[in-house]
Amino acid sequence: MLDAEIIDTLIRRARDARSFSYAPYSNFHVGAALLCIDGSIYSGCNVENAAYSPGNCAERTAVFKAVSEGHTKFKAIAIVGEGDVTPPCGVCRQVLREFVVPQDFQVILAGHGSAYKIKSLEELLPLSFGPDNLI
Ligand SMILES: [Zn+2]
């Protein structure tokens, strides 16, 4: 389980990343902070595009930053969007699934206040398809 200090740190880092969100079309600003097994943290924001589909979610930005620097084992992610809770989209759930044990990986859903919810990836993506299905 995650201790309160790391939860606070991840939420703060997600809020910081959210401030860089490039969302001129939706005005839906999201930040995420991904905790690696070794304790390092990678953050990301959503990046929209005038052609729409090339845009990327905050969660995947964080994952791709981490993977591109050699990190492929993750423990948790905090997500801060609009309102109280911004759950990850289906694509981001699947991308996270590639690198984590769904029962163990924690998704911290935070907003602008002090309240947050924690769900496992297993809860958010039950009966998921992952690398072990191909073996
Ligand atoms: Zn997404």
Residues whose N, C-alpha, C, O or C-beta is under 5 A from the ligand:
A	BS01	ZN	C57 P88 C89 C92
